[in-house]
Amino acid sequence: MEKKLNKRKGSQSLEFTNPPVILSTACVVGKKEGEGPLGAYFDQIEEDPMFGGKTWEDAESKMMFRTANLALKKAKLESKNIRYLVGGDLLGQLIATSFGVESLEIPLIGVYGACSTMGESLAVASVLVDGGYADRAMAITSSHFAGAEKQFRFPLAYGNQRPLAATWTVTGSGAVILGDETNTVLYSGHKVHVRAVTFGKIVDYGVKDSMNMGACMAPAASSVIAAHLRDFNLIPAYYDKIVTGDLGSVGKDILIDLMRQEGYDISKNHMDCGIEIYDPEVQDTHSGGSGCGCSAATLCGYLMNHLKEGKWKRILFVPTGALLSPVSFNEGQSVPGIAHAVVLEAV
Amino acid sequence: MEKKLNKRKGSQSLEFTNPPVILSTACVVGKKEGEGPLGAYFDQIEEDPMFGGKTWEDAESKMMFRTANLALKKAKLESKNIRYLVGGDLLGQLIATSFGVESLEIPLIGVYGACSTMGESLAVASVLVDGGYADRAMAITSSHFAGAEKQFRFPLAYGNQRPLAATWTVTGSGAVILGDETNTVLYSGHKVHVRAVTFGKIVDYGVKDSMNMGACMAPAASSVIAAHLRDFNLIPAYYDKIVTGDLGSVGKDILIDLMRQEGYDISKNHMDCGIEIYDPEVQDTHSGGSGCGCSAATLCGYLMNHLKEGKWKRILFVPTGALLSPVSFNEGQSVPGIAHAVVLEAV
């Protein structure tokens, strides 16, 4: 059997021999995200922050359900055509996902990587398709501003002030359907496939500020990007863009510094979904957007658009996660980070 | 490329062409579990419920860290020899896992399937090894009685009464190291490998009682066991034991009834880790044990012992999870279940 693992000693990376093709992507976001600079790229913008639900958690589940169905519709598939669903979210015990996808009745692999979830779910789904374990698999995630604030910081009604390093949790969901070579791609433009992945390690610099997630996650992003470049012996310019998830403007500066220490200059082609998704002047979002939905919706809208239309040939997509809970934070623990890297290539 | 997916229409199952071998297992439990009927099978029994830690969550992390290291030691490996770690736990945002394994510096795939986590992590790790994506992978999980009560029900200090349908969360952790055929197995007796897996769907019967997890999870267990038997065209007697995770005595009765409705009689060879792990007369545990650690520690101790020693040829290991959070429960949501099935075979 042909081994797909990268042979470099200590490698964290996999190169696919049967690169899974993206059959469709879908993204559904809230009003604020729709008003931002990437608004035109989202499939649906919902004015109602409750998405017709009864609670913030229910709202997020309904948003995820709608996103999954839209991805199916765009690929002209039904849920029974999807072999496995790989998904997760930020809420404790993944309740947005459990209640969001249960009626689809697809065998579920629940994953948690904080805001790196879109990278993790895409990577696991890619392994399943590349390895012949699934003819089609869906990767999905979401986050909701109000649910995340309630879960991690303060209920909205408390009205606390947000420091300038704080990010704004994106209300959004993104879903990607991957398929093997037996599938036909229906969208126009370039086919996009997943070429390789690098699974990240937890990196903990001891940062304890839940209002400065960028600083918590930048070391993990730097670790996985550097590992990826070393594993495949690449220079940063190999990628049209190296796209992190939600470092925000504070985290971006730290990442670029850390990458310099690793011997790589990514200042020219680095982009962060959290910085792109809002206009900080007009939208009062301080350091930028965050949440699983930030990189997921940006991938499924803006990034996919640029790949399909041939504006970019390939990108390294690196969603970034901060591994904290309200309990660990209140007990004085640090906020470790994790990030996973996925190579997306237009063919 | 040879396809590993089961070709039956609507199949949820995978049969491995290069079945991963279990290189080692390790289990560390608390005092109560050590005093139970399976006490002799656990690797370590810790008298201190804090495991030398500062908080219940920290205690669980320290228990998991110790379990991972013990599994490495038993296989004469170091953490750098493990390509990927697949793990998770019950706590919100998987903090027991994040803080438990971060110092091992193994690329992490965080998973959440409530108490089905040992099944999910074993299944994903098996895919990685079978497919040639990892020469070695570790699957790990844990639960801690005090941390789980605090997270899901009432803090211990509240002193609430437990109804008879309630289970007792196991303080325990289990770790399995899987390897491909290039590895040498060091333990004596039969080699044990992972032959196939069936990923489960979420099944929601609308049960809303967080004190009756068995009733919430039994439909999911029934669904995945029936799917497994159908996918491979097997009768229940093919397995020496069909071992669910933590249905307890209430859930066991429901499972056997549901399986009869599916056309299968599993009453003769069904076993539930939650029923085996405590003595309900002496230990006041009511319906039985529960938690990710329940099936994980039972697998890594008692079940592996029986397979290695040739008492059993093959078992279907089916950890069962209840997908609730304190938030979803307090908002009046039902408690859906999920279960994943893993075929373990002595060769």
Interface residues (C-beta under 8 A of the other chain):
Chain A: M1 E2 K3 K4 L5 G10 Q12 L14 T17 N18 K54 T55 E57 D58 K80 R83 Y84 G88 L90 L91 G92 Q93 L94 I95 S98 F99 V101 E102 E105 I106 P107 L108 I109 G110 V111 Y112 G113 A114 E120 A123 V124 V127 L128 D130 G131 G132 Y133 A134 D135 Q151 T198 F199 G200 K201 I202 D204 L323 L324 S325 P326 V327 S328 E331 Q333 P336 I338
Chain B: M1 E2 K3 K4 L5 G10 Q12 L14 T17 N18 K54 T55 E57 D58 K80 R83 Y84 G88 L90 L91 G92 Q93 L94 I95 S98 F99 V101 E102 E105 I106 P107 L108 I109 G110 V111 Y112 G113 A114 E120 A123 V124 V127 L128 D130 G131 G132 Y133 A134 D135 Q151 T198 F199 G200 K201 I202 D204 L323 L324 S325 P326 V327 S328 E331 Q333 P336 I338
